[in-house]
Amino acid sequence: MTTTLRPTGPLQQSADGAKSRTYEVRVNSRPVGGIELATHPVFGPGVAEMRDLSIKEPDRRRGRATVAVLAAEEVARGWGCKRIEVAVPAEAAAAHRLAVSLGYVERNRQMAKPLTAEPPALPAGVEGRPMTEGEYEVWLAHEQEDYAQTWIERGVPEAEARAKSEADHADHLPQGLATPGTRLSVLTHEGTAVGTLWLARRERDAFVFDVEVDEEYRGRGHGRSLMLLAETQAREAGLGRLGLNVFAGNVPALRLYESLGYEPVMYYVYKQLL
């Protein structure tokens, strides 16, 4: 039997080069699932994004998904894409194993934690306060550069990484410190600023967009204090869950989040299309 992709409609294409198309996964002439392929909304037409791959239960574990993914990669190559990205839900263990077996590499993951109890108090002498306008200007320049470098170090071309950094910060901080649903805080230890926290509301959840301890104060437990401050602020806002993003390779941060009870929600993986 032959597994193939069959378009379910015409190729959607815009003036800026963006493309998208949905396909049926077929075994001979029999539909067994579906998949959507599109160019990336941030990285542009040179990067593909695979979405909504599904195989019907009777046809699972027969290699249908493997062939569908490889066929989608060929379509992406035909579009001129040099890289393909996929978001894999944490509960989709089989899909994650498939991605790894086909050479996809984790770039980052989202994690989350239900806020079911009051977090422990901050250590003695440690407090959180609102960021000032002057601090915000310095922080934003550093944050944009650091965020871009994080993507560059994980295989994203520099121009794409900087464009993503600029777009993401413009999207999430349109009014700076006054952006609704956003709290930017400075953690102090005995009056000295030692770190920063960027917390925002996402519908009924809170999300840590950035947490950073100043380099000279690392290794003293301030990262944990920042996360406890985030939990406190989320609960003050009446929110019941706190999410965050961690990049692959950041082992100290991953261990901290796991120790605090965070669990994976989504894996973001990619593959270079040679």
N, C-alpha and C positions, 0 to 999 in steps of 0.2 A: 504494500500500500504506500502511496505517495502523499506526504503532508506538504501543503502549499498555502500561500496567502492569496486571497482573492479580494480585490478592492470592493467595498460596499457602496462607493460613490466616487465622484470625481475628485481629483487632487485640488485641495483648497490652497490658494496661493495669493499672497498680498504683494503690494508694490515694494515693500522693504525686503522681499526675498523669503519671508516666512512661509512655511509649508505645513500642511497636515493632511492626514488621510487615515481612514479606518479600514480595517480588513477583517474578513472572515478567515479563520484557520480551518482548512478543509483537508479531509482525508479522501483522496480521489474527489468525488463530487459532494461528499457529505460534510456539512458544517459541524465542527466539533468545538469551536470557540471563537474568540475574537481578540483583536489587538489594535491599538491606535498608535500612530507614529507622527511626531511633529518636530519641527525645529524648535530650539530652546527659546523661551520668551525673554531671557536675559542675555544669554551668551550669543544669541543670533543664529543666522542660517547655517553657520559652519558646525553647529553642534545639534545632534538629534536628541529627542527625549522619547523614551518608550513608555506608554501608558496603558493601563487597563488590560493587561494580558490575562485571559481566562481560558481555561480548558474545561469542558463539561466532565463531570465526575466519571462516566463510563470510559472516557478516553484518557484519563490521567495515568501517569506512571508508564506510559508507552512511548515516551520520547517526543510527543507532539509539541510540547512547550519548547523543547530544545531546538527543534527544527524551525518553529515559529520565530524564536529569538534570532537565530542565525539568518533566516530569511529577512527579518526586519533590519538587521545590520546591513545586508546587501542593498536593501532599498535606501538606507541612509547613505551608504557609500555612493549610490547613484545620484543622490541629491547633492553630493559634494561635501558631505559632513566628514569631519576628521575625528569626531568623538561622539559617544552616545552615553546618555545619562538615564538612570532608572531609580525610582524611589520604591523601596521594598518594605511593606509593613512588617513590624517585628513578629507578628503572629503568623506570617506566611513563611514558615521555616523552610518548606520545600522550595519556594521561589528563591529564597536567599541561598540555599545550597546550589540551586541551578545557576544563579548568577556567578557565584564563586567558581564553580566548575568550568564556566565559559570564559573565565578570565576577567571578570568585573572586580574592581578594587573599591573597597570602602573609602570614601572621602570624609564623611561625617555621619553622625546619627543624632536623632532627636530622642530625648529622654524625658520622662515625666514622673511626678510623684503626687499622690493624693494628699491633701493637707487635712489630716484627720485629728491632729492634736496640736496644742500650742508648742512651738519650737522652744528649745532651751534658751535661757537668757544669754545675752552676749557676755563674754568674759569681762571681768572688772577692768575699768579704764577704757573699754572699747565702746564706741557709739557710732550711730549713723546720722548724718545731717544732709540737707538738700545741697546740691551742687550750685555754686554761684555762676553768674554769667561769665565772669573772667575765667573760671575753671572750665566752663563748658567749651569755650573757644579752643583752649589748649587740648582738652580731652578729645574733642571731635576730630581735630587734625590728626592726632595720634591714633585714634580709633579707626579712622578711614584707612590710614596707611597700614596699620597692623592687620586689619581685616583683609585688605588686598593681598598683603604678603602671605597670609595664611592660605589663600587660594592658589597663589603662584607656587608655593612650596609643595602643593598637592596636584600639580600637573596642569593647572589652568594657565594659558598664555597671559602674559602681563597685561596686554590691552583689555582682554576680557575680564580679568580679575579687577582691574581698576574701574572699569565700567560698571561691574556688578557692585562694587563697594559704593560708588557714587550713587547708583540707583537705589540700593537698599537703604542707605542712610537718608536720602531725600524722601523715600517712601515712608519710612518709619519715624522720621523726626522732621516733619514739614514745618513745624513751628518751634523747633529747638526745645528749650526747656519748658515752653508753654504748650507743647504737644499734648492734646487730651489723652488721658489714660496712660501717661508715661511718667515715671519717677526716675530721676537721675540723682544718685546719692554718693556721698563721700564717706568712707569709713575712716574713723580716727582712732588712734591709740594714744591716750594721755595727751590729747589735743593735737597730735601730729597726723596729717593725712597719710594713710597707708594703702588705700585702694578705692576703687570705684565700682558702682553697681548701676546697670541700666535695666530697669524692670518696666514691662508694659502689659496692658490688659489685652487679651485676645478673646473676645466674646465673654464667656463665663470662666475663662482660665487666665492665669498670669504666665508670662514668659520672660525668662532672663535672656535678654539679647546680648549682654556683655557683663562679665565680672572679671576684674583684674586687680591683682595686688602689685603695687609698685615693686620693681625688681629688688631694691635694697631691703625690703621688708618681707620677702618671701621666706617660706619655711618656718613661720612662727604661728601658724594657725589662723591667719587672717582670711584665707580663702574660705575656710569653714564659717567664720564669722560673717562674711559677706553673704553666704548662702542662707544662713540663719536670719539675717536681716531681710533677705528677699522673701523668705517664708512669712516673717512677721508682717511685712508690707502687703503681701498678697492676702493674708487673712484679714488685715485691717480694711482691705477693699472688698471683703466679703466673697473672695474667690476660693474655690475648693481644690484647685489643682495647679501645680507649678511645673512648667516645662522649660527645657533648655536645649541647646545644641552643643555638641562636643566633636571636635575634629579628630579623625583617626591619628594615632601617634601621640596624642596628648594624654599619656598614661597617668600622670599625677592627677589631672582633672577628672579623668574617668574613674579612678579609684576613689576620689573624694565624693563624687556624685553617687557612686554605688554604695559607699559607706553611709550615706545620708538617706538611702532608700529609693533612689531614682532607678527606673527601669527603662530599657529601650522601647521606643514607640515606632520609629521609622529609621531604616538604613538608606543612605544615599550612596549609590555606587556608580562607577563609570568605567568605560573601556575605550582605549584609543583604537580607532579604525584605521589600520595600516593599509 
